[in-house]
């Protein structure tokens, strides 16, 4: 992106004001005139002293950038010892074993030795290339991240990107890693399914049980994995994408969504959390999980709003129901639709999500 600059103030205009330097393939160009038309109040500060930085008339030919990937054998070695994985222990406290095991396999959850009980979230792109290994430590009882001021290694962050260290151990002196969205490897399995994006890997994993109508991906943070860059977001071309920002991030993510819309992506931003939140929720930066998954203080299971175990509604549980000899009606609900019917009747928050995004998991059966 080539940005415009205010010469008098020697300051660049906002990030989205400029021209993509790959204009032939991208086409994005948003100039100061358009900025002023969209935001008349900004005129006072510009004084018509802006200009676009000079571009070279030609660029030297460069070799294609080499991106390094982590060997799959190293990821596979971490996919074990789940009795020592605090995040997996938390999943078991919420869901039945078959649901937890499905989540482990689907999201390729690994176990790390960096801290006792640590988890590895592997970033695997839609081609199966392993792009990063994010190590995190969770409290096995609450599912909350262990913070910097808590042991072990009190005073140090409990998030570690292990990719470069792994590749250096494989003899690559200067690893060049490019991250992707967490969960991207799911995309080829369901090419027509809508995509939901959240910040936290944990939230993506848990929401895949609650709202399986979406493929759930995570950025890993407000600006994690540089998710708005075309090199990252292009994996979602042609998909319907819904962003679910954490509280406090709605405006920022809406602005970024608008930029992506202008270059052809089908993207919207959910106001669900904004509509539900009180001031305390906003101060705490709640996300979807804080509203929709509520552990039972006695049994530990994740509960719906009316208090029954959420795993009763899982598609995996629905598949176990015995087949009857009753003749099907002309129009019947899919397993997911039956699950949703139960959830809608008992959890009004889920109803609002369904109505907001027109989720209708019905299908005609001849």
Secondary structure as UniProt FT lines:
FT   STRAND          2..6
FT   TURN            7..10
FT   STRAND          11..12
FT   TURN            15..16
FT   STRAND          18..19
FT   TURN            21..25
FT   STRAND          29..30
FT   HELIX           32..38
FT   HELIX           40..42
FT   HELIX           43..46
FT   TURN            47..48
FT   STRAND          50..52
FT   HELIX           72..78
FT   HELIX           82..84
FT   HELIX           86..94
FT   HELIX           97..107
FT   STRAND          109..111
FT   TURN            116..117
FT   STRAND          119..124
FT   TURN            126..127
FT   STRAND          130..136
FT   TURN            140..142
FT   TURN            148..149
FT   TURN            154..155
FT   STRAND          159..161
FT   HELIX           163..169
FT   TURN            170..171
FT   TURN            173..174
FT   HELIX           184..189
FT   TURN            191..192
FT   STRAND          195..198
FT   HELIX           201..210
FT   TURN            212..213
FT   STRAND          215..218
FT   TURN            222..223
FT   HELIX           224..226
FT   TURN            227..228
FT   HELIX           230..233
FT   HELIX           234..236
FT   TURN            237..238
FT   STRAND          240..243
FT   TURN            247..248
FT   HELIX           250..262
FT   TURN            263..264
FT   STRAND          266..269
FT   HELIX           272..276
FT   HELIX           279..284
FT   HELIX           288..292
FT   STRAND          294..295
FT   TURN            297..299
FT   STRAND          302..303
FT   TURN            305..306
FT   HELIX           310..313
FT   HELIX           315..319
FT   STRAND          331..333
FT   HELIX           335..346
FT   HELIX           348..357
FT   STRAND          362..364
//
